[in-house]
Amino acid sequence: MKNKKIILIIPAYNEEKSILKTVNTIIDYNKKNKTNLDYIVINDGSKDNTKKVLEENKLNHINLVMNLGIGGAVQTGYKYAYENGYDIAIQYDGDGQHDINYVEELVKPIIEDNADMTIGSRFIIKTKEGFKSSKARRIGINIISFFIKLKTRKKIYDVTSGYRAINRKVLKEFISYYPIEYPEPISSVDIIKNGYNIVEVPVIMKAREEGKSSISSWKNIYYMINVLLSIILMKGRK
């Protein structure tokens, strides 16, 4: 891992209470493990004091002039990573849910050329530890997982996990096309359909410490229908 240029992309919308702590976990991890993980915070048009926190603490960041949503914010980070020559880009939440100590396991299949993308998964190993999300959201995750397997013949268990790593080949794909809506499940289907390999890596996640989740409509039938229709109608681009 120390021989690869790796960056963590941190999309942040109204994360004034958690973003500094999140970045400090990365800094502390580097000191403890003698690694050199970089990071970039994408301030997605926050309406709170996220921008002020980033600027006052001199954190590496990009301020978007308007809210693009999680897809647009993450793609901005991917463009930054590609233009600056990174080998691996990791999507990493700014709300304290993701554990930095799983980074090495997350990137290992990519470094060993066994995967083009890895997903930090809460569900591939049965355990009572960590945050699993609400029952209603888990039902939605299982439904989407079923349709992804139907479409791609590959089972992905944690379809909405935002703890993901990609190699430079996928990074190049994502800077030209990355879904604005439902980015995690839709981009996973797109990557599989275009011949890339995804591996899930077991992780334990924590409950959000501050702020509000960007996914708030799992009980909304309209949301589910659109996710599933997007999956069903997708075609490979190569």
N, C-alpha and C positions, 0 to 999 in steps of 0.2 A: 504493500500500500504506500510505503514511503517513497517508492520510485515512480509513482503516478501523480499527475497533477489533478487534484480533486477539489471540487467546489461544492458547497452546500447552497442551494437556492432557497431562500426563505421568503415566501409570499406573506405579506402582512397587511391586514386591513383592520384598523382600530385595535391595535395590539400594544397600546402605550404601557400597559401594566406588565406585560410579559416579554417584550422583545429584547430588552437589555439582558434579562436573565437568560433568555435563550441563547443569545450570542455569547454571553460569558461562559456557558457550558461548553461551547466549541473551543473557546480560548483556553479554558481550564483543561480540556481533553488534550489539546495540543501540547500543553506544558507537561502534563502527566505522562503522556505516551511518546513524547518527542516526535510528534507528527507535524505536518504542515498543511492541515486542511484549511482551505480558504472558504469564504462565505460572501454572499451578496444578498442584502435584504431588498426586496421589491416592495416599496410602499405603494400599495394599490389605491391611491386617492383617499387615504384615511381622513376621517372627519374629526378625529380626536387629536391627541398630542403625539401620535406616533412619529411624525416628521420631526418634531422638536426634540424628542428623545434621541432619535438617530443622529441629528445634527449636533446636539450638545455633547454627546458621547463619542462623536467622530467615528461612528460605525459605517462600514462600507455599505452604501445603499444607492438605489435609484428611486427617484420620486416620479411616479406617474401622475400626470396632470388631471386624470380622471379615473374613476373606478372601472377597470376592465373585467373584473371578476377573476376567479382563481385561474382559469385557463389563460387569459391574457397576461396576467402577472407572471405565471410560471414560464410562459413562452418568452417573455422579456428576459427572464433569467437565463433561459436556454440560449438565446441569442448572444447574451453577454458571455456566457461560458464558451460558446463556439468561437466567437471573435477573439477571445483571449487564450485560445489554445488548450483548453482543459481536456483531459483524457476521459474523465468521469464526472458526471453532474448528478447530484443528489437533491431531490426535492425534500424539504425539511420544514415542518410546520413551525410557525412562530409563536404558538400558544402553549408550548411546554409539554405537548403530548408525546413527542418522539424522544427516544432515549439515544443520546449520542454514542453510547457505549456499544450499540449494535452496528455502527458504521463499518467496522472492519469485516463483520460477517456479511453485511449487505453487499459490499463491493468485491468480496472474494470470488464469487462465481464469474464476475466480469473479468477480473484480473487473470483468472485461470482459463479464460476463453470458453467457459461453459454456459455463458448467458450474455445476451445483449442488453437485457433489462432485468433488474431484480425488484421484487416487491416485498416490503416488510409486512408479513402477514400475522394477524392475531389468531387465525383459525386453523392453520395446518397441523398444529399440535394442541391437543386438548389439555387445557390447564385452567384453573380458576384464578390464576394470577392476572393482573393487569386489567385495563379498561376494555370491555368488549363492545361497547355501544348499547343502545336501548334495544329491547326486544323487537319493537316495530321496525327499527332500522336494520336489525339482523335479518328479519324476514325479507326486507327489500334487497339486501345484499345477496341472500340465497336465490332469490328470483332472478336477479341480474346474472349471477354466477351460472345458473342453469342455462340461460339464453346465450351466454358467451360460449359455453361448451357446445351448445347446439350449433352455433355459428362457426366455431373454430376447431371443434373437437379437442379443445384443451380446457382443463378445469382450472379456474382461478378462484381461490377461496375468498381472499380479501380484496374484492373488486374496487372498493372505494378508498383503499389505503393511499395516503399521500406521502408515505415514506418509501420512495422509489429511487433507484439508481439506474443510470443509462450510460452506455459507452458512446464513443464519438460518432459511430455510424448512426445510431439512433438519434443522437443529438442533431446531426445534420438533417435527418428526417423532420424532427420536431421544429426546427427553425423555419421550415417552409410550410409545414402543416401541423397545427396543434388545435384540438377542439376547444372552443370557447365554453361550450356547455357540456357538462358531465365529463370533464376531461380524463379522469382516471379510467373508468371502464371503456370509454370510446377509444382512447389512445391505445389501450392494451389490445383491443380487438384489431385496430389498424396495424399495430406492430406485428401481431401474429399473422394476419392476412398477408403481410408483405414479407414473410419468410424469416422474421427474427425470432429469437428464442427468449422466453421469459421464464425465470425461476423465482419461486416464492421462498423467502427466508423467514423462519420463525422469529418473531419479535414480541416483546411485551410493551404495550403502550400504557401511558398514564392518562387519567382524565384531564380534560382541559382545565387549566388553572384559572384563567381569566378570559373575558371576552365571550363572544357568541360564535357558534359554528357557522360557517358559510353554507352548510347543507342544512336547511331547515324545512324541507318540504317532502320528506319521505312518505308522509301520509297522503300526500296530494296525488290523486290518480293521474292528473295531467302530467306530472313530473315522471312518474313511472312509465306511462305510455310512451312518452317521448324518448326516454332512455332506451326502452326495448325496441321501438321502431328504428331508432338510429343504429342499433346493433344489427337488427335484421336486414336493413337496407344497405349496410356497408359493403363495399367491394374493395379488393386490393388495388393499390395505385401503381404497382409495377407492371 
